[in-house]
């Protein structure tokens, strides 16, 4: 399965999560690309069979770069139907992180993707969260299309 993990990271927490998800997916047999959001276009998104989006939480929402990418997918409605969608968030607080996760999940749902509930890291990304991220990536890679 071709899996694209797209993230933005200011402090490195979200990037570590992205790398762990990618590693887990690759170890489970997925063909994985892990990429910063700045290097991804909507057209690249539609080539993947699974898209996993990761963002830090800023003021209870996703970062503007991820929001811009999502907004640019409006012309691709229908292109993602039944593909696998996942998400992950790093946040300073659980409450704000959950709000951010909701936004990412909602964006994937609007595109009618098959959503795999995401991962939230509160505070510094721990080894436990990184292991959870690896399992998350593996679970997505092993899903049937």
C-alpha positions in Angstrom: 0.0 0.0 0.0 1.3 3.5 -0.9 1.2 5.6 2.3 1.8 9.3 2.5 2.5 10.8 6.0 2.3 14.6 5.8 3.3 16.7 8.8 4.3 20.1 10.1 6.6 20.4 13.1 7.9 23.5 14.8 9.7 21.9 17.8 10.3 18.4 16.5 7.5 16.6 18.4 5.2 16.2 15.4 8.1 15.2 13.2 9.2 12.4 15.6 5.6 11.1 15.5 5.5 11.2 11.7 8.8 9.3 11.4 7.6 6.7 13.9 4.3 6.2 12.0 6.2 5.9 8.8 8.6 3.4 10.3 5.8 1.2 11.6 4.0 1.3 8.2 7.2 0.4 6.4 8.0 -2.4 8.7 4.5 -3.8 8.1 5.1 -3.8 4.3 3.8 -0.3 3.3 5.5 1.8 0.6 5.9 5.0 2.7 6.8 8.6 2.0 7.1 10.9 5.1 7.1 14.5 4.1 6.9 18.0 5.5 3.6 19.7 4.5 5.7 22.4 2.6 6.8 19.7 0.1 3.3 18.3 -0.6 0.7 19.4 -3.1 -2.9 18.3 -3.4 -2.0 16.3 -6.5 0.6 14.3 -4.6 -2.0 13.5 -1.9 -4.3 11.8 -4.5 -1.6 9.4 -5.6 -1.5 7.7 -2.2 -3.8 4.9 -1.0 -3.6 6.1 2.6 -3.0 9.7 3.7 -2.0 10.4 7.3 -1.9 14.1 8.4 0.0 15.4 11.4 -0.1 18.8 13.0 0.9 20.6 16.1 -1.9 22.3 18.0 -1.9 26.1 17.8 -4.7 27.8 19.7 -6.9 24.7 19.6 -6.5 24.2 15.8 -4.1 22.8 13.2 -1.2 24.9 11.9 -2.0 27.2 9.0 0.2 25.3 6.6 -1.9 22.1 7.1 -5.1 24.1 6.8 -3.8 25.6 3.5 -3.1 22.1 2.1 -6.5 20.9 3.2 -8.3 23.9 1.7 -6.5 23.3 -1.6 -8.1 19.8 -1.8 -11.5 21.3 -2.4 -11.1 20.8 -6.2 -10.4 17.1 -5.6 -13.7 16.2 -4.0 -14.4 12.5 -4.8 -10.7 11.7 -5.4 -10.2 10.4 -1.9 -13.4 8.4 -1.4 -12.8 5.1 0.3 -9.0 5.7 0.7 -7.6 5.4 4.2 -7.2 8.5 6.2 -5.3 9.0 9.5 -4.1 11.8 11.7 -2.0 12.7 14.6 -1.5 15.8 16.8 1.1 17.1 19.3 -0.3 19.5 21.8 0.4 21.2 25.1 -3.0 20.3 26.5 -5.3 17.4 26.0 -8.4 19.6 25.5 -6.9 21.7 22.8 -5.3 18.6 21.2 -8.6 16.9 21.0 -10.1 19.9 19.2 -7.3 19.8 16.7 -7.8 16.1 16.2 -11.4 16.7 15.5 -10.6 19.2 12.7 -8.3 16.7 11.0 -10.8 13.9 11.3 -13.6 16.2 9.9 -11.5 17.1 6.9 -10.9 13.4 6.1 -14.5 12.6 6.6 -15.6 15.3 4.2 -13.5 13.6 1.6 -15.3 10.3 2.4 -12.1 8.6 3.5 -12.1 5.5 5.7 -10.8 7.0 8.9 -8.5 5.4 11.4 -8.9 7.3 14.7 -5.7 9.2 15.4 -3.0 9.7 18.1 -2.6 12.6 20.5 0.7 13.4 22.2 0.4 15.9 25.1 3.6 17.6 26.0 7.0 16.3 24.9 6.7 13.2 22.7 7.5 10.2 24.9 8.9 6.8 23.9 5.4 5.3 24.7 3.7 7.7 22.2 6.4 6.9 19.6 5.7 3.1 20.1 2.0 3.8 19.7 2.8 5.7 16.5 4.7 2.7 15.1 1.7 0.5 15.9 -0.6 3.0 14.2 1.5 3.1 11.0 1.6 -0.7 11.0 -2.2 -1.0 11.5 -2.8 1.3 8.5 -0.3 -0.5 6.3 -2.1 -3.8 7.0 -5.6 -2.6 6.2 -7.4 -3.9 3.1 -8.2 -1.4 0.4 
